[in-house]
Amino acid sequence: MQDADLESLRTVADYQFGEGAGAALFPPAEHVEVRRSSTGRPRQVAREDGRRLVSVAQNGRFTLGVAGGRRLVDGLAHPAARVVVGDDSEPFVRDGKNAFAKFVRTVDPDVRAGDEVAVVHERGDVLAVGRAELDAGSMLDFDTGMAVMVREGADAE
């Protein structure tokens, strides 16, 4: 991949997930594969082993793969870019089922509805990745409703 492409991807990641996310998702010392559309626009970025880190939506924002979620969780300070759940929902979320507000223990206070997040168990394991359906305050306040629409559970990887 060209250095300009990599810098552009890092800039988008830093904007979307916070400072340091670009280096966490796309480390300088590691080769990543960029899969492009027929027009040349980046569509997916994968590790060398083929596991998807992110997909690039038409609007230029990233949707996370489980491998990308793990990199964000490992590379960013707690609780950035994550929603933390407990034992009650772990097996369901890991299997790709949605995370519900009543099971959310903590959440990045900057999360807004529509943001990409990693769903993490209290002990730190990444269970899934998906789109926040509620803002951080609502996730903690509500006893009903979907907190995260899970796109991919860790068991699917």
N, C-alpha and C positions, 0 to 999 in steps of 0.2 A: 504494500500500500504506500502511496506517496505521503510524504511528511505533511503536505498541505491538507490532505484529506484527514489525516489523523489529528492534526491540530484543530480542524473544523469540528470533528466529532467530539473532541475533548471540550471545546468551548460550549457546544450544545449541552453536553452532560453537566458541565459546571453550572450553566444557566438553569437547567431543569431540576437538578438534584442538589445543587449547592457546591461551594468551593471544594475542590479535591475529588469530585466525582469523576471527572475526565481521566485523571491519572489512575483512579481506582478501577474504572471500567476498561481502560485501554492503556495499560502500563507501557512506558517507553521501551523497556527491554524485551517486550513480548510481541511476536508477530500475530496479527489478527487478520482474518479474511473478510473482505468486504464483498458482499454479493450485490450486484447492481441490477437495476431494471434495464429494459431495452433502450431507454433513453440515457443511461449512464448514471442515473441518480442512485445513491446508496439505498438499498432496501433492507439488508440485514448485515449485522457484523457478528462474526463467530470466532470462537477460539480456534487454535490450530487443529484440535480434535473434532471440530465441527459443531460443538455445542453452541447454541445461539446465545449471544450476550444481549443484543438488542435488535429490534426491528425499527426502521425509520418510517414513520407515518408520512402521509402526503404533506402535512403541515410542518414537517421537519422535527417533530418531537419524537422521543424514543418510547417504545413499549419494551418492557423488560422481559428477558428470558430468565429462567431460574439461575443459570450460571452468572448472568449479569446482576441479579439480585444478591447473590452470594458475594460478588465482588464489592458491591456498594456497602453491604453490611460489614464486610471485613475492612473496607477502606475509609468509612466515614464514622465519626464519633456517634455513639449511642445518644439519642434515638433517631438520628437523621434518616429520612427516607424509609421508615419502617413503622409497622403496626405490630404490636406485641400481643399475643394471645397465650392462654394457659392450656392446661391438660385437657379441659373439656372439649375444645374444638380442634386440638392437634390432629387426630387421625382423619377428620373430615377435610380440613384445609389441606393437609399433605396430599390427600387423594384428589384434590382439585375442586372441592366444594367451597362455596363462598364463606367469608368470615362475617359473623354478625356482631353488631355493636355490643350486645350484652356480654360477650366473651373477651372484649378488648381490655387489656390490662393497662397498657401505656401506648402512646403514639407520639410521633414527631409533632410538636405543636404547630409547625408550619404547614402541615398537610391540609390541602384543600380538596374539595370534591373534584374528581377528574384527574388527580395526580397519580402517577405510577408509584407504587410502593412495593416493598417486600413485606410479606407476612412472616413474622418470626416468633418462635416459641420463647417463653421466658428464659430458658437456658441458653438461648442464642442460635438455635438451629433455624435455618431458613426453611419454611414450610411451603411457601408459594409466592407467586408474584401476581399482581393485578392492579386494578384501578380503584382508587378510593371513591366510594359513593357518597361519603359524608365528610365534612371537615373534621379536624382533630377534636374540637370541643364537643361536637355532636356525637362523635364515636364514644367519648367518655361519658356523656350525659344520658344518652338514649339507652333504654332497656330493650328496644325492639328495632328492627330494621337492619338492612345489609350495610356493613361497614366497608367491605372490600369485595368487589366482584373479581373473583380469582380467575385468572387467565390460564395459569399453568401451575399445577401442584408439583412439589419436589419428587413425588413418586413417579411422575410422568417422565422425568428426565432420564 
